[in-house]
């Protein structure tokens, strides 16, 4: 008999009867080798024929790969609410968390995924797509291909599955594995839309993406992350390094309220209790030292490597602006037309390397970005 696995009532009513009809002994299902009450099955009706279904044993465990959110995670209350509600209230199937390196994309994505795990009980998959190099990565690391990401998901459910021999077969396996399941995919550190667009899962699943590039996919609900507000930044510093005390606000400002910079600076203070916060603040007044002490130089360097040579040179030149600027000022610095300047700024916005205030129609770069661009201009 055919059993519709999308119909819970049909499945529950017929599951035991089906297995018992195939065996004389109720204790064991023949050839399955597992107790009757624990026998997982998949019904695969022959296409176009009302013949007895094929019963296939599956011993794959439910994958639970999500790392825990950082224990010191603070803030992002409204972003978290919007992302969770997009799934639970409006049925979003793709979430995007975007922003500059070090802004806390992964931390927020993990916090949101942690809330939503009960909504997706069949599996939770985590994969770093290696779109940008992180501190602990090998120097020769390269972004994962779409095929490699698909293979990871397939093996997460069926480790014994042979590697597909071509893209069409692999994509078919990927969709078959996920079809009809409530699975959460957290694909961290995406490079661009081309890397992830074919990874969009079937209905019923959720894909959460993080990345520095502002790209769109059909049906995506995206959050572009700002820096933390001053009070949240202060709270994060004090969680990690209580010895910073009354100097937390000053240190937060020097870190530009960027979560990665705040964590790195606070960790340096926490690991050296004999280091006076006043002395640490003095060191932070030097732009070059500030880049080293906040740990953001690597993330900005890897972001710059995503740019063409001309775009990278123009981005570095924006360090000359001490505050906000408009497209006409950028055009003057770059010695180009206003239209070309606007197109260039749009490209930099896509990579989260400049910010835009739409109310004032003005652009700006983060303080630590300015430190980085000026240091690289000095070198050249």
Order of alpha helices (4+ residues) and beta strands (2+ residues): alpha-beta-beta-alpha-beta-alpha-beta-alpha-alpha-beta-alpha-beta-beta-alpha-alpha-alpha-alpha-alpha-alpha-alpha-alpha-alpha-beta-beta-alpha
